[in-house]
Amino acid sequence: MFPERFSNLPAYAFPRLRALLDHHQPGGDVVHMTIGEPKHAFPAWVPGLIADNASGFNDYPPNDGTPGLRGAISRWIERRYGVASDPDTQVMPLNGTREGLYNVCMALVPEKVRGEQPLILLPNPFYQVYMIGAISVNARPVMVAATRENGFLPDFSGLPTDMLNRVAAAYICSPSNPQGAVADRAYLRELIGLAEHFDFQIFADECYSEIYRDDPPPGALEVAAEMGAHPERVVVFHSLSKRSNLPGLRSGFVAGGPESIRRLKQLRAYAGAPIPLPLQIASEKVWDDEEHVIENRRLYQEKYAVADQVMAGIQGYQGPQAGFFLWLPVDDGEETALKAWKETGVRVLPGAYLARDVNGINPGKGYVRVAMVAPKDEMEHGLIRLRDCIYS
């Protein structure tokens, strides 16, 4: 009666965490450091702008996004990456990037690659929607470990040729969730070159691109343009959730070649959920404003400094290059998360919940993910308690 394609999935990370922790009492005042839900202030003018345009809730929103929003997105891409993108044919607003990261498989992954079941490459650990997208189109997800040894970025080029010949697409997340690693230009050039050679697409999740320590992370679109890659080779995803502290706005975009975007628009026309019109109007102004992004980044840079100070001297500690997660090395992430909760009240996520076993090895098992989204002082107290509990 029901399909079996999702029957062997474990519970999602956060229900698993609740099952692990919630029948135990916390060992102190609770500090939530699990979910990556930004808590810095969003632009103060956003609610007023939505209210001023509230009559738009009486209208069906434009499926492909308003011309104003598409134009703002194109302008941002050009400012940020130096790449021109046609607002009518190369960008589409999304109702949160999870929508796009799932539907890109539905719209773009073929039923067969060279006559065989397609493969979709993804880093391990990974944002779980990548795997669900692959399974939904009867592709085989191939999880490639992103470990300290390879800079926390998957080495897709190390896969055997017979496997690469069946690849339809590769997901890449840079800056990466959970490790905060940045794919530099050399890495992106190698990956795009691999995709050119074996003729697959790259689905680049760049949602953390505006939160970084020093230099702005390069983007897949700009490197592809520098290389003169096929115009459909790269599809990128961005969001206002992290950049602008607006996770509840559910506003992001996808950008890529005209044919890729045409197919995504066609799928959206049948099965999508466009952003409500007042939120599109607000999103347009948010993409056009950089002042709040600069301030947001400054706050996270202060948090990097706090984390580095608190964790100084901890063997294996490596502060993130970007994003807002710490990927802390421990003996066993699940045991550590439970110990921290019972002894300190600090709530962290076992790394294994973000990864999958491959050949009996889960690359997240020896880590916990710690979100640096709480106010700085609260975050610092939480990190101190966590350090003293798990590293003493």
C-alpha positions in Angstrom: 0.0 0.0 0.0 2.9 2.4 0.8 6.2 2.9 -1.1 9.4 1.4 0.2 11.8 4.1 -1.1 12.0 5.8 2.3 11.3 2.8 4.5 14.8 2.4 5.7 15.5 6.0 6.7 16.3 6.6 10.3 14.5 9.3 12.2 15.6 12.8 11.3 18.4 14.3 13.3 16.4 16.3 15.8 13.8 13.7 16.6 16.7 11.4 17.2 18.3 13.9 19.5 15.0 14.4 21.5 14.8 10.6 21.9 18.4 10.6 23.2 18.2 13.5 25.6 14.6 14.3 26.6 14.0 11.6 29.2 17.0 12.8 31.1 17.1 16.0 33.3 19.5 18.7 32.2 22.5 19.2 34.5 22.2 23.0 34.5 20.6 25.9 32.8 19.7 24.8 29.3 21.8 26.3 26.5 20.5 25.3 23.0 23.4 24.8 20.6 21.9 22.2 18.2 19.8 23.8 15.5 21.3 26.3 13.0 18.6 28.9 13.6 20.1 32.4 13.3 19.2 34.7 16.2 20.9 37.9 15.3 18.6 40.8 14.5 17.2 40.9 11.0 16.7 44.3 9.3 14.3 46.4 11.5 12.4 47.6 8.4 11.3 44.1 7.2 8.1 43.8 9.3 6.9 47.3 8.2 7.6 46.6 4.6 5.5 43.4 4.8 2.7 45.2 6.6 2.7 48.0 4.0 2.2 45.4 1.3 -0.1 43.1 3.2 -2.9 43.5 0.6 -0.7 41.2 -1.5 -1.8 38.3 0.7 -5.1 38.6 -1.2 -3.4 37.6 -4.5 -1.8 34.5 -5.8 2.0 35.2 -5.9 3.8 35.2 -9.3 5.1 31.7 -9.8 8.5 32.7 -11.1 9.0 35.6 -8.7 8.3 39.3 -9.2 10.4 41.2 -11.8 11.7 43.3 -8.9 12.8 40.3 -6.8 14.5 38.6 -9.8 16.2 41.8 -10.6 17.5 42.2 -7.0 18.8 38.7 -7.0 20.6 39.2 -10.3 22.2 42.4 -9.1 23.4 40.7 -5.9 25.0 37.8 -7.9 26.8 40.4 -10.0 28.0 42.4 -7.0 29.0 39.4 -5.1 30.5 37.2 -7.8 31.0 39.4 -10.8 28.8 37.2 -12.9 25.9 38.5 -15.0 22.7 36.5 -14.9 19.6 37.2 -16.8 16.8 37.9 -14.3 14.2 36.5 -16.6 15.9 33.2 -17.6 18.7 32.4 -15.1 17.3 32.9 -11.6 14.2 31.8 -9.7 13.1 32.7 -6.2 12.6 29.8 -3.9 10.3 29.2 -0.9 13.4 28.4 1.2 16.3 26.7 -0.5 15.3 23.2 0.8 12.5 23.4 -1.9 15.1 23.9 -4.6 17.7 21.5 -3.3 15.0 18.8 -3.5 13.3 19.8 -6.7 16.5 20.2 -8.6 16.7 16.4 -8.7 13.1 16.1 -9.9 13.6 18.7 -12.6 17.2 17.9 -13.8 18.3 14.4 -13.0 17.7 12.0 -16.0 16.2 8.5 -15.6 19.3 6.9 -17.0 23.0 7.9 -17.4 24.7 5.9 -20.2 21.9 3.4 -19.9 22.3 2.8 -16.2 20.8 4.0 -12.9 22.1 7.5 -12.3 24.4 8.2 -9.4 24.3 11.4 -7.3 27.4 12.3 -5.3 27.2 14.1 -2.0 29.5 14.8 0.9 29.3 12.8 4.1 28.2 14.4 6.5 25.6 16.2 4.5 22.3 18.2 4.6 19.8 15.4 4.5 17.6 16.8 1.7 20.4 15.9 -0.8 19.9 12.2 -0.1 16.1 12.4 -0.2 16.2 14.2 -3.6 18.4 11.5 -5.0 16.2 8.6 -3.7 13.0 10.3 -4.9 14.2 10.1 -8.6 15.5 6.6 -8.3 19.1 7.7 -8.4 21.7 6.1 -6.1 23.2 8.5 -3.6 27.0 8.0 -3.3 28.3 9.5 0.0 31.9 10.5 -0.1 33.5 11.2 3.3 34.5 14.8 4.1 37.1 14.4 6.8 40.0 16.2 8.4 42.4 14.4 6.1 40.8 15.9 3.0 40.0 19.4 4.4 36.4 18.4 5.2 35.6 18.5 1.5 34.7 15.4 -0.4 37.3 14.1 -2.9 34.9 13.2 -5.8 37.9 12.9 -8.2 39.1 9.9 -6.3 36.1 7.8 -7.3 36.6 5.1 -9.9 36.0 5.9 -13.6 33.2 3.4 -14.0 31.3 5.2 -11.2 32.0 8.7 -12.5 30.6 7.6 -15.9 27.2 7.1 -14.2 27.1 10.4 -12.3 24.2 12.7 -13.1 24.9 15.3 -10.5 27.1 16.2 -7.5 26.0 18.2 -4.4 28.6 20.4 -2.8 28.1 22.6 0.2 30.6 25.5 0.6 30.9 26.8 3.2 30.2 23.3 4.5 27.6 22.3 7.0 28.7 21.1 9.6 32.4 21.6 9.4 32.7 25.2 8.1 35.2 24.4 5.4 35.5 26.6 2.3 36.0 25.2 -1.2 38.7 27.4 -2.6 39.1 28.2 -6.3 41.4 25.3 -6.9 38.9 22.8 -5.4 36.1 24.3 -7.4 38.1 24.3 -10.6 39.0 20.6 -10.1 35.3 19.7 -9.4 34.0 21.7 -12.4 36.7 20.2 -14.6 35.6 16.7 -13.4 32.0 17.5 -14.2 32.9 18.8 -17.6 34.9 15.7 -18.4 32.2 13.2 -17.2 29.3 15.5 -18.2 27.4 15.9 -14.9 25.9 18.9 -13.1 27.0 20.5 -9.9 24.3 21.5 -7.4 26.1 24.0 -5.2 24.6 24.8 -1.8 26.1 28.2 -0.9 23.7 29.2 1.9 26.5 30.1 4.4 28.5 32.2 1.9 28.1 35.5 3.7 29.3 34.3 7.1 33.1 34.0 7.1 36.3 35.0 8.9 38.5 36.8 6.4 38.0 36.5 2.6 34.7 35.9 0.9 34.3 32.3 -0.2 34.4 31.9 -4.0 31.2 30.8 -5.7 30.7 28.0 -8.1 29.1 30.3 -10.7 32.1 32.7 -10.7 34.7 29.9 -11.1 32.6 28.2 -13.8 32.5 31.5 -15.7 36.2 32.0 -15.3 36.8 28.5 -16.8 34.3 29.0 -19.6 32.4 25.9 -18.5 29.2 24.8 -20.1 26.4 27.3 -19.1 24.3 24.5 -17.6 27.1 22.9 -15.6 26.5 24.7 -12.3 23.2 25.3 -10.4 23.6 27.3 -7.2 21.4 27.9 -4.2 21.3 30.9 -1.8 19.1 31.9 1.1 18.2 34.9 3.2 18.0 32.6 6.3 21.7 32.8 7.2 22.8 35.9 5.3 20.0 38.1 6.8 18.8 36.2 9.9 15.4 35.5 8.3 14.9 31.8 8.5 11.1 32.3 8.9 10.8 34.3 5.8 11.4 31.2 3.7 13.1 33.1 0.9 16.0 32.0 -1.2 16.9 31.5 -4.9 18.3 29.1 -7.4 20.5 30.3 -10.3 22.0 28.5 -13.3 21.8 28.0 -17.0 18.6 29.0 -18.9 17.6 25.4 -19.6 18.0 24.3 -16.0 16.0 27.3 -14.7 13.3 26.7 -17.4 12.9 23.1 -16.2 12.7 24.2 -12.6 10.1 26.8 -13.4 8.1 24.2 -15.3 8.1 21.9 -12.3 7.2 24.8 -10.0 4.2 25.6 -12.2 2.8 22.1 -11.5 4.0 21.3 -8.0 5.7 24.3 -6.4 4.8 26.8 -3.7 5.9 30.4 -4.6 6.7 32.9 -2.0 3.8 35.1 -0.9 3.8 38.5 -2.6 4.4 40.7 0.5 7.4 38.5 1.3 8.8 38.7 -2.2 8.6 42.5 -2.0 10.5 42.4 1.4 13.0 39.9 -0.1 13.8 42.3 -2.9 14.9 45.0 -0.5 16.8 42.6 1.7 18.9 41.3 -1.3 19.6 44.9 -2.3 20.9 45.9 1.2 24.4 44.9 2.4 24.8 47.0 5.6 22.9 44.5 7.8 25.0 41.6 6.2 28.3 43.3 7.1 27.0 43.8 10.7 25.9 40.2 10.9 29.3 39.0 9.7 31.0 41.1 12.3 29.0 39.5 15.1 29.9 36.1 13.9 33.6 37.0 13.6 33.4 38.0 17.3 32.0 34.6 18.0 34.8 32.9 16.1 37.3 34.7 18.3 35.4 33.6 21.5 35.3 30.0 20.4 39.0 30.0 19.5 39.9 31.4 22.9 37.7 29.0 24.8 38.9 26.0 22.9 42.5 27.0 22.7 44.8 24.0 23.5 42.1 21.4 22.8 43.7 18.7 20.7 42.1 18.5 17.3 40.1 21.7 17.6 39.8 23.5 14.3 37.8 26.7 14.2 35.5 27.0 11.2 36.6 29.1 8.1 33.0 30.1 7.6 29.4 29.4 8.7 28.3 29.3 12.3 29.0 25.7 13.5 31.8 24.2 15.5 32.7 20.6 14.6 34.3 19.4 17.8 36.3 16.2 17.9 35.2 13.7 20.6 35.5 10.0 21.2 31.8 9.3 20.5 29.4 12.1 19.5 26.3 10.4 20.9 27.9 9.6 24.3 29.3 13.1 24.4 26.0 14.8 23.7 24.3 12.8 26.4 27.0 13.5 28.9 27.0 17.2 28.2 23.2 17.4 28.6 23.1 15.4 31.8 26.1 17.2 33.4 25.8 20.8 32.1 22.4 21.3 30.3 24.2 22.3 27.1 22.5 20.7 24.1 24.6 19.7 21.1 24.1 17.4 18.2 25.9 14.1 17.6 27.8 14.3 14.4 26.7 10.8 13.4 23.2 12.1 13.0 24.3 14.2 10.0 26.1 11.4 8.2 25.6 7.8 7.1 27.6 4.6 7.6 29.6 3.7 4.5 31.5 0.4 4.6 30.8 0.4 8.4 32.3 3.9 9.0 30.3 7.0 9.9 32.6 10.0 9.4 30.5 12.0 11.9 30.7 9.6 14.8 33.7 11.2 16.4 32.3 14.7 16.5 29.5 16.9 17.9 28.1 19.9 16.0 27.7 23.1 18.1 25.7 26.0 16.7 27.0 29.5 17.6 23.7 31.2 17.2 22.9 32.1 20.8 23.9 35.6 22.1 27.7 35.9 22.5 27.7 35.8 26.3 25.4 32.9 26.4 27.4 31.1 23.7 30.6 31.7 25.6 29.2 30.3 28.9 27.9 27.3 27.0 31.2 26.6 25.3 33.1 26.9 28.6 30.7 24.4 30.3 31.0 22.1 27.3 34.8 22.3 27.2 35.1 21.6 30.9 32.7 18.7 30.7 34.0 16.8 27.6 37.7 17.7 27.6 38.6 17.7 31.3 
